[in-house]
């Protein structure tokens, strides 16, 4: 979800309980260094990753496998 530009950090917090800094730390650990740098450059300051900065409400990406992801709080409802 963090890789997708349209999914906000707020949505990740809601579903998985991970704050923005925790997502960044997780991405840093799990990605190749070059991929992480590319992602950080793309995400840093991006309005679509921060719900309060968005000027639209629609357009949030939803993965077809989203219900199958481990630790997903929404899938357990």
N, C-alpha and C positions, 0 to 999 in steps of 0.2 A: 504494500500500500504506500509505503514511503517513496518508492521509486516513481510512482505515478504522480504526475504534476497536479492533477485535479483533486486528489485526495488530500484534505487538510490535516494538519497535525492535530486539530481538535477532534476529527473523526477517529484518528488513531488512538487518541487518549480515551475517547468514549468506548471504543471496542476492546482495546487491549490494556488500558491503564498506563500507557507509556507516555511520559511527557516529551516535549520536543527534544530536549537535551539527551534523554534516554534513547530516543530514536536515532539521533545523530551518533551516539556512542555505539549503538548496535550496528548501524550501517558501517561505521568505521571498522568494527571488529570483523564483520562478515564479508565485506567487499574487498576486492583487490585495491591497493592504494590508488592506482590511476582511475579506477571506476568511482571510488569514493570522492576523489578530487573533482571529477567531472560532475558528479551528482551535486556536491556542495556548491559548486560554481553555478549550476543551473537553478538550485533551490533557494539560495541565499537572496533574500529580499523579494522573492516571488510572491505576488499578491494571492495567487490561487492556493498557496500552502498555508495561508493564515486567514481563517474565517472572518475575522474582524476587518481585514483589509479588502476583502472581496466586494465587488460591486454587483454581484449576481448570486443567486442562491442555487440555481439549477446547474447541472453539469458535473456533479460529483461522480467519480468513476466507481463502479461496483463490479468487482471481479466475479466471474461465474463460479469460482471455487471458494468464494468468501465464507460460506457456511461450513466448509470443511477445514478451515485453518485452525490450528491448535491455539488455545488460549483466547479465542474470539468470544467475547462476552455476549454479543448479539446472537450468535448461533445457538446459544444455550437457553434462549428465552422460549 
